[in-house]
Amino acid sequence: MPTLVMKFGGTSVANLDRIARAAKRVALEVGKGYDVIVIVSAMSGKTNELVGWVNETSPLYDAREYDAIVSSGENVTAGLMALRLQEMGIPARSWQGWQVPVKTTSAHGAARIEEIPSDNINQKFGEGMKVAVVAGFQGISPEGRITTLGRGGSDTTAVAFAAAFEAERCDIYTDVDGVYTTDPRITSKARKLDKIAFEEMLELASLGAKVLQTRSVELAMRYNVKLRVLSSFEEPSDDAGTLVCAEEQIMESNVVSGVAYSREEAKMTLVTIDDKPGIAASIFGPLSEAGVNVDMIVQNISETNYQGHAGGVTDMTFSCPIDQKMRAEQALNEAKEKGLINFDRLEADTEVAKVSVVGIGMRSHAGVAAKMFEVLSNEGINIKVIATSEIKISVLIDRKYMELAVQALHDAFDLDKA
Amino acid sequence: MPTLVMKFGGTSVANLDRIARAAKRVALEVGKGYDVIVIVSAMSGKTNELVGWVNETSPLYDAREYDAIVSSGENVTAGLMALRLQEMGIPARSWQGWQVPVKTTSAHGAARIEEIPSDNINQKFGEGMKVAVVAGFQGISPEGRITTLGRGGSDTTAVAFAAAFEAERCDIYTDVDGVYTTDPRITSKARKLDKIAFEEMLELASLGAKVLQTRSVELAMRYNVKLRVLSSFEEPSDDAGTLVCAEEQIMESNVVSGVAYSREEAKMTLVTIDDKPGIAASIFGPLSEAGVNVDMIVQNISETNYQGHAGGVTDMTFSCPIDQKMRAEQALNEAKEKGLINFDRLEADTEVAKVSVVGIGMRSHAGVAAKMFEVLSNEGINIKVIATSEIKISVLIDRKYMELAVQALHDAFDLDKA
């Protein structure tokens, strides 16, 4: 029998009615002849309740106990889903992470899946079981203790099972009906994509389209697992949702597939620093140690014989999440006091936003950057920082122009047309 | 280090404050030099919530899924208790049943503990851990699935751990402060017992003094585990609660230790049945198959050549829980229709109560029964059925006299005096 993995997030199993509705979708796939592995999250709200208790009991908690406590939410859903399916006459049973076992590293709270033996579940499929319901987000460490994969880890569980069981597809049921060309709240012209390449999804996910956890997309890409994102609140249909797949499986790639944005950016500029080998390391080393996630980096052209500096001087600009601005300032000022770096002034701009265009077609189409800059220029929007990758161009602009920029770029790249 | 087992029931760990209070009691014992094994129940209300979900999802549920779901409540408490102890600077960690592992039979929902290997936890004690917090009520079957021991199973878990680890004592923390000579709601003269023998506790427990689960007392008796029942809501003290122990450890046994009662009784009489070998089996076989818990049984003296009966005839009276009366009637009438038994009439009396006096001293003191009957006679209370064991005399009386009977017997046997 072909195998299908179906994952239901917290809102899709929020109560017994929704579990019953999800079970009906599972039954549909069983009816098509699939052996189904269902991955479930905790009923929405349950994980937060457990996390709240942990934090109240022990603010600097032992992560091993945190995992043992928090994983219980998924176990409850798994059992309830198995019972619901049995009620519908479908042979089903639940598995907790340690029962499979989902072998992970010992990094409690953020463990990585190392191996998922398939023999145990496959034996049951051989004996006539039709659905294995597995508690997502959890595993077991080499020491025999319960681990969790971190928030959103159920997506990763689902993809890992799809890889281990060579599933035909991994369907991620969530509360949105797919991946859009941009945020529909910003332009009503936003269009649901039928297909998107792994690489594009990664860029969109890390830019704020929080449909799929980044790690799960990486894993899907590595093992070439076909991922489908779809809503559990829509009527079932064969072309529902968005398929996230390898580039080769998309007949005609879009030059640009989507416009992403992030409001939560801060721009930091170190004014007048010595321009010498190792200077970048001496700046970004302390930032990394302080846990600052630096995103875009721009270094100005060098100026020689600047006042009070022996060699050449330059400016360095970078962006980071806005809530890490204070931490970044502290780390840089401390490094200055210790004599590790030398700058005249540190300027912070917290009124910026990042807008990006993403598309694998960019690789073979020149002129995307030029067009983007022209569109923004026509709207009178000044670009503060530019960063590019193979399939993405990002700019930092004044936050007040963000919506305008997204709308203009969405129009200019014809993203409302299939 | 000597080992102590401490068990906290649902009301003793009902919320984070109570878990913190329980943890303080654990800390006291650690301070005395004990290695402590803490057995915890689910936070009160949690198990009922989970059971409710199971019943709503699948009325005739798969008991294996029931166990997987319902056991999660204890896991949460175990983790929170371990965290709380760590916060107090006490090295502690949690164990779920399968991690110890608590090996049980496969009788899901009512599994029996078969083995508790001590090496895993003892190794940690050797490495400096002071408290092992174990989720009560659960274990793992030979098939690797989660089992539960049935309601109240956490008491049994505690005693089984005390036996496996040769603990000095097993303290059961609950919401009552010990075992009383009778129900204090019936007479204010009821007195807390300092000590009680296992056998007496068993008679009191099965008679309705729901302080300790019967199975846990049986297990304690078999392995000679000293059990102490005490309240988690009282100030700690060395002579708190009631010690349940072997007869030999009680210096001077009371002739009578307590007066127990049960309101929930029904008296059933089969009038005019054939008195021949095997007749008792033919009556109580169908009752047992129908799940009726028959308690007291009395057979009248035989009468020969009674109208319409070839051989001798007799009457048979028995008592059972009042909510099983209909089931008993149905089973007996069906057996009559099938020709398995022959009786003229089935009479049911649901206005009865059972009152018992219990005491190991009875074995060596004659006259307890005579005194009991005299006391009841003096109060004008008619006795309907009498049943005796080595350490207990029970009578069935009209329910309206129950309180009076308990009070009169409590006075007559001087139970208010130490």
Interface residues (C-beta under 8 A of the other chain):
Chain A: L16 I19 A20 L50 W53 V54 E56 T57 S58 Y61 D62 R64 E65 Y66 A68 I69 S72 N75 V76 A78 G79 L80 A82 L83 R84 Q86 E87 R93 S94 Q96 W98 Q99 G144 R145 I146
Chain B: L16 I19 A20 L50 W53 V54 E56 T57 S58 Y61 D62 R64 E65 Y66 A68 I69 S72 N75 V76 A78 G79 L80 A82 L83 R84 Q86 E87 R93 S94 Q96 W98 Q99 G144 R145 I146
